[in-house]
Amino acid sequence: VCVKQLFSSANASTLLFGNTRVVAELLCRSRCLMCLAPLCMKQDNREKLQSLQHNGSSLIAFCSSMLSKAILELGKVPEAAEVALNCTIFLAFITQDSPEAVAAFLKSISERPFLVSVLVSSGQFGDNEAIIKGICSLLVGISMTAYPSPTIDPAVLEDTIKEKVGLTNFLGHINFLAEQTANFDPEHLFNGVVPVDIF
C-alpha cells in the first residue's frame, strides 16, 4: 500500500511547487517513505527496496528528488521540513551498510548538489533553517562513512566540512536533529548510522 501510494498520480520529479495540493501530495509520499523505513532493518528487505524501480527510477533516486525539491524549492514552507526529514530518515535506513546505496544517493543529487552549500548558507530557510541543516549534516556524515564509495573522497569531504562549516557547527546540527527526532529511535539512527567518532 505504501509503495502504491508513493508512486501514485504525478511523478515527484515533475511536481510544480507552490500548489497546496502538490505540497500535500509530497507530504503524503514522504510519510509513506517513513512507513517503509523500518523494513530496512532486515537486510533482505533493504535489498529489495534498493532494487525497486518505477518508470526507470530507483526508490533512492525518487526519494532524493523529493528531498532536493523540498530543500531547494520549498525551503521556507512549513511542510518542507517534514518532507525533508521523512526522506532523510528513509535514506538513513536504506543506505545502512551499503556503500552502493550511498553512491546511488550521491549520483541522484549530482546534478544539483546541495548538502555542503546548505550548511554554509545563512537565513535561507526561515524557521526550517536548523532542521534542514541538521538533515544535510546527517547525510554528509552518512556519505563520509560509506567506504569504499566510488563517487566520494571522504578525506576531501571532511576537509571541506572542517574548513567551510566547522566541526562544532556540523556536530551541533546533527545534535539538533537528534533532539527533534527523539521519538524515532535516535539511538539507532544517529549512533548506528553515523559514528560519534566520525572525525
Secondary structure as GFF3:
##gff-version 3
##sequence-region A 1 199
A	DSSP	alpha_helix	2	6	.	.	.	ID=ss1
A	DSSP	three_ten_helix	12	14	.	.	.	ID=ss2
A	DSSP	alpha_helix	20	36	.	.	.	ID=ss3
A	DSSP	three_ten_helix	37	41	.	.	.	ID=ss4
A	DSSP	alpha_helix	43	51	.	.	.	ID=ss5
A	DSSP	beta_strand	53	54	.	.	.	ID=ss6
A	DSSP	beta_strand	57	58	.	.	.	ID=ss7
A	DSSP	alpha_helix	59	69	.	.	.	ID=ss8
A	DSSP	pi_helix	70	74	.	.	.	ID=ss9
A	DSSP	alpha_helix	78	94	.	.	.	ID=ss10
A	DSSP	alpha_helix	99	108	.	.	.	ID=ss11
A	DSSP	alpha_helix	115	120	.	.	.	ID=ss12
A	DSSP	three_ten_helix	126	128	.	.	.	ID=ss13
A	DSSP	alpha_helix	129	144	.	.	.	ID=ss14
A	DSSP	alpha_helix	154	160	.	.	.	ID=ss15
A	DSSP	pi_helix	161	165	.	.	.	ID=ss16
A	DSSP	alpha_helix	167	180	.	.	.	ID=ss17
A	DSSP	alpha_helix	186	186	.	.	.	ID=ss18
A	DSSP	pi_helix	187	192	.	.	.	ID=ss19
A	DSSP	alpha_helix	193	193	.	.	.	ID=ss20
###
